[in-house]
Amino acid sequence: MALQEINFDGIVGPSHNYAGLSLGNLAATKNAGATAYPRAAALQGLAKMRRNMDAGLAQGFFVPLPRPDTGWLDALAADEANDPALIAGAWSASSMWTANAATVSPAPDTADGRCHLTVANLVTMPHRSHEWPDTLAQLRLAFADEQAFAVHEPVPPTFGDEGAANHMRLAPAHGEAGLEVFVYGRPGGRFPARQHEQASRIVARRHGLDPARCLFVEQSAEAIAAGAFHNDVVAVANEQVLFCHEQAFADPAGTYAAIRDLCPGAQVVEVPSSAVSLADAISSYLFNAQLLTPPSGEMTLVVPEECRENGAVWGWLQSMLAGNGPIRHVEVVDVRQSMANGGGPACLRLRVVADPARVDPRFLLDKEKVRRIEGVISAHWPESIDTAQIGDPVLADRIRHARAMLLETLDLSQLA
């Protein structure tokens, strides 16, 4: 089978909560202390996956990581008495945002003709820094075919790496050689710049990319300060289309020129700040959308419901559709539980260009598997979690049991 894009979404875990641990993530900070609804969150995410699958797109998934992570707490000698924030970090369900799982370079771009994945170290945020070992185990299981894939350990922790959320790719088609764009931030601003330039350069070298087919682009300090903690909050690319905010990059004109020079067919759809402010773009997650090419060939932008509720954003989208641009359809999905913690449709998925036949089939979705996953979530995921419950041993046992039931249902108990 020919190479195609497969979106791997993270199933929202049973410990989903609003502890407000992510500095620079305005939604997570705003909703800190609110009651979360893990069952609804997981079903919302699954509905988005089903919708893409029904549109004829290949759809995969990753299972939640084991939570609470007692091994991490033991290593920190932490308990509720000395640091409640560390307890909350051990309960974090943030692995649901698989855009931060790894950086992916498809086989047509790499020197050895394999798809390369480097698991993100996520060292900037303590609550995410302990994800990578379990994420790596899952990636190595899903992409175990070493003739087709190479799965790398994280970049050394000196350099912060947050995965595909700061990486874009432009190509005439997914299965053809492309231009890989790595976006990094400069430290010293209001909020931490989570992606380090050297981390991106290390990933590019590991993946065997042609330096002439790579761009390293600085994210604008204004975007980071406004709450765009990852590039995918202000920009997204698909095939030969870059959809971005006017203030996404430190040097937008230079970035666009370099992209057009290296990818002559590239089209830039820039949203001017005069039409949609950075604040509106970030609160609605206009750019944290899935930009997809379904079998019909008509490019589709999948946005959260919050875009329709923002007058400036929705008005601009309607004017875009009325024109003759490359994005022909806008679809709206409800992922409110994820949005309230600072993750939109794009945060929830990792894009992998590969032959589905080379992927472990246990990680690929079909209609029957959707029904089984829905059944486990409906039966075992907590309906709600208040932040005051974090650390409760009875709830912790329920969360562990819920995940164990999912692994058993999917024949993935080796990830226990």
N, C-alpha and C positions, 0 to 999 in steps of 0.2 A: 504494500500500500504506500502511496505517496506521503511525504511529510505533510502534516497539518498542525494547526495550532490547537492545543488542548488546554483548556482553562481548568486548573486544579483549585477548587475552593476549599477553604477550611470549614469544617463543621464546627459551629459554635459550641464550645464546651459547657458542661453542666455547672461549672463554677463561675460562669459569666457574671460579673459584678461591676459596680461603679465606684472603685476606690480612688479614682482621680490621681493615678500614679505617674502620668505622662506629662512632664513639664514641656510646655510649648504646644501641646494639643489642647486647643481652646475648648472643644466640646467635652473632652474628658474632664477637664478642670471645672467647667461650668456645672456638670452633672455629678460631681463628686458627692457621695453620700446618698444619692437617689436609690430607689429600689429598682433592681434589675430583674428581668424576666427571661431566664435562660431558655425555657421551653419555647417561648415565642420567638426568641432570637434565633435559635437553631432552625425552627420551622420557616422563618422568614428567609434565612440563607439558603435552605434547601429548595424553597419555592423559586428563588432566583436561578439556582442550578437547573431545576426542572424546566424553567422557561427557556434557558439557552439550549438545553438538550432538545426540547421540542422544536426549536428553530432549526435543527439540523446540525448543531455544533457539537463537537466532541467535548465531553465534560468529565473531569475527574474530581477527586476530593482527597483531602487528608483528614485523619481523625484527630481529635483533641489530644494534647499532651497530658501525661499523668499529673493530676493536681489533687490536693496540695503537694508541692514538691518538698517533701520532708528531708530528702537528702541535701538539698540546698540550704535549708534551715539548719540542719545539723552542722554543715560546713561553716556556717556563720555563727554557730553557737547562739542562735536566736530563739527567743520565746516571746510570748505576748507581753510579758512584764517589761522586757528591755527594748523592744522596737515593734510596735504594731504595724508599721509600714512594711517591714520585712515579712511579717505574716501575710499581709495583703499581697505582697509580691509573689509569695509562694502559691497563692490561690489564683493568680492572674490567668485569665483565659485568652490572653492576647495572641496566642499562636493561631487563633481563628483568622488573623490577617496574614494570609499566606503570601501576599506581595512582599513581605519581609522575610520569607523563609529562605530565599536564595536568589542569586543572580544567575540567569540562564543564557547561555550562548548556543544557538542551534548549530547543528552539524555543518550546514553550508558555510558558516563563518569561521570555523576552527581549523587549525593546521592538520589535525589527525582525522577529521571527518566524523567526529563524534559530538553529541550534544553534551556540553559541559555545564555543571551546576556547582556553584560554591555556596555552601550554607552561610547565612549571615551571622556575624558574631553578636550584633545588637548590644554592644557594650555600653552605649551611652545611657541607657535606662536600666537600672538594677533589676526591675521586675521582668525584663525581657532577656537579660544577659545569660540566664540559665536555660533558655529554650534550646540552644543549638545542639546539644548532644542528642536529645530525643528527636529533634527535627532531622538531624543527620541520619539517625537510624531509620527513620521513615523514608527519607529520600533514597537511601541505599537499598531499601526493600522495593520501593516502587520502581526504581530505575536500576535494577540489579544487572541488566544485560550489559556487560562491559564492552561488548562490541559496538553498542549503540550509545552508551552513556559513560561519562566520567563524573563522579560525584566527589567534590573536594571538601576537606575540612575548612573551618573558617579562617579568614585573614587573622594574623596575630592581633591580639587585643589592643596593641598600641594604637591601631588605626580603626576607627569606627566604621562599620559596614552594615547597612540596613537593607541590603538585597535589592530586589527588582523594583522597589518603590522609587529608586533613584537611577533607574536604567530604562532606556527606550531603544527601540530598534525600528529602522525603516528599511524596507525592501520592496521590490516590485511585487513579490508574493511571499507568503510565509516560508515556502520551501526553497526560495532562492537566496543567494548570498546577499547580505545586507550591510547596513551601516549601524554600528552600535554606539549609542550616545550615553555617556556616563555623566551624571549630574552630581556635583558636590557642593558643599557649603563652606564658607570661611568662618572660623571660630571668632568669638569675641562680641557677638551681638546680644540682643535681648534674650534670646532663647538659644540653646545649643544647636550647632550645625551637626547633624547626626551622621552625615556621610562625609568621610574624609577623602580628599583627592587621592592620597596614596593608596587607600583601600581599593578605590576603583581601578587604579593603575595595576595593582597587584592582581586583581581578578582578571583584567584583560590579558596580562602576561600568562597567568595560569591557564587560561582558556585557549591559548595559542592563537589569539586574534592578530590579524594583520594591522600593524600600527596605522597604516594608511586608510584603514576602514573603521577607525575609532575616533570619536570626539570626546573630549573631556571639557565639560561646560560648567561654569559656576552659576549656581542658583542665586537669585537676587537676595540681598540682605533684607530688602523690604518685604519680600514674600515670606521669609522665615520669621521675621518680626511680627508679621500679620497672622501667623499661625500655620503657615505651610511648612510643617515640620519634615515633610518628604516632598520630592519633586512631583509625585503623582497627585498632589493636592492642587497643583497649578498647571500640569501638562500631562498629555497622554498621546501616544503614537500608535498607529496601526497601518501596516503596509506602507504606502507612500504618503500618509497624512499625519501631520503634527497638529494637534489641537491644543492650544495653550492660551494662557492669559498674557496680556501685554507686558506685565511685570514679573513674569516667571523667571527670566534669566538676567544675570548682571549685564550682559551685552546682547540684547535680543537681535539687533541688526547683524552683528557678527556671527551669532549662532545660526540664524536663518541662512546667511550667505554660505557658511561652511557646509550646512546640510545640503543646500541646493547644489553646491559644487561637487560633493561626494555622492549625492543621490539625485541626479538631474531631474528625475520625475517627481520629486518631493513637492507636496502642496502644504503650505502653512495656513491654518485657519486660526487667526489670532483674534481673541476677544479683547477689544479696547477697554481700558479702565474707565473711559467716559461712559461706556454702556453698562459695564458690570464692574463694580469696585472689587478690590481684593477681598474686602470684608464680606461682600455678598458671594463671591466665588467660593470662599473658604467655608462660610456657614452653610451654603447649599451643597457643597462638594460637587459643583458643576464639572470639574475636571477629574475628580476621583470617580470617573465613570468607566464603564467598559466600552471601548471602541472596537467593534467587531465587524467581520465580514462574513455574513451568513452565506449559505449556498446560493442564494439569489444574486450575490455579488454586490448588492446595494448596502453600503456601509451604514451601520446602525450604532447609535450612541445610547447606552443604557445608563440612565441617571436615577438618582434617588428621588423619592416623592418630594423631598425638600426643595428640589429645583422647581417643581410646578407651583410650590407655595410662595416662591420668591418672584415678585412681579418683574424686576429687572432681568433676572436670569431667564424666566420663562418667555418674556417678551423677546429677548435676544435670540433664544432658540427658535422661536417661531419665525423670526425674520431670516435666520439662517436657512431654515427649511424652505422658505419662500424663494430663496435664491437658487442658483445652479451650482452649489458647492459640492464637494465630494461626500459629505455626510448627508444621507438622504432620509434617514428615519431617526426619531427619538422615541425610546421606550422608557417607561417609568416603573420602578420597582420599589417595594416597601422593605427597607432594611433599617427601620427606625431604631431598633435595639442596638445595632452596630453603630449607626450614625451618632447616637447619644454618647458613645464612647470614643468617637473620633475616627470611625472607619466606614467609608462608603463602598459602593459596588466593586471598585478596583482594588481596594485594600484586601477584600475577601478572596482574591484569586491570584494564582501564580500562573503565568503563561509559559507553556513548554511547547516548542515546535518539535514534533517527533512523529514517528510511525506508531499509532496506537497499539499495533500488534507487538511492539517491542516493550511495552509498558506492562507491569504486573497487572493482570485484569482485575484483581481485587480492589484496585484504586480507580477503576473506571465505572462511571455511573450508567445505569440503565433503568428502565421504568420499574422493573421488579425490585431492584436494589433500593430505589427511592422509597418504595412502599415499606420495605423492611426497616430502613433507617428512620422513617417517620414513625413507625410503630414503636421503636425503641425510645425515641425522643419523647413521644407522647406518654409513654408508660413510666419512664425513669428520670427524665430531666426535672430538676426542681422547677416549680412554677414561678417562684420568686426568690430572690436573695436580697436581703437588706445588708448594708455594710456592717451593721452591728453583729451579724451572724458569722462574719469572717473569723475563722479560728474555732468555730463550734465543732467538736469532735463528731457529734451525731451527723451533722450536715456533711462533714468531710467524708464519713463512711458512705453516705448516700451518693456523693459525687464519684467516689471511687467505684462503687457498684454500678452506677449508670454507665461509666466509661467501659467497665469490664463487659457489660451486656452488649454494648455496641461492638467491641472487638470480637466477642464470641459470634455475634450475628454476621459479621463480615469476614470471619475466618482469619482474623488478624491478631489472635491472642499472643503471638510472639512479640508484639509491641507492648505487652502488659508491663 
